[in-house]
Amino acid sequence: GVPVNSRVSSKIQQLLNTLKRPKRPPLKEFFVDDFEELLEVQQPDPNQPKPEGNQMNVLKGEPLGVVTNWPPSLLAALQRWGTTQPKAPCLTALDTTGKATYTLTYG
């Protein structure tokens, strides 16, 4: 026989429902096991646009000379040349017209 204010009850119920919910979603929601999909060979879409333009080829530079004091590894070579010539170009990327777009320096 005690009168109950339904407004307070609903707020308390809402608070209880909020507290019952997990704080973080379970890990299985973050990770999807798509191993079977990776094993399937996907067929190319017949409506996919075809590539245009000429095929790109690798340019061959001048042959390397025989040097007796070469560094033992690529990292050692980068370290050596980076300290002796810090602003020298190390790598250059070309666009389709042959113009240099990006140049990476040793320093």
Buried (B, 14 or more C-beta within 10 A) or exposed (E): EEEEEEEEEEEEEEEEEEEEEEEEEEEEEEEEEEEEEEEEEEEEEEEEEEEEEEEEEEEEEEEEEEEEEEEEEEEEEEEBBBEEEEEEEEEEEEEEEEEEEEEEEBE
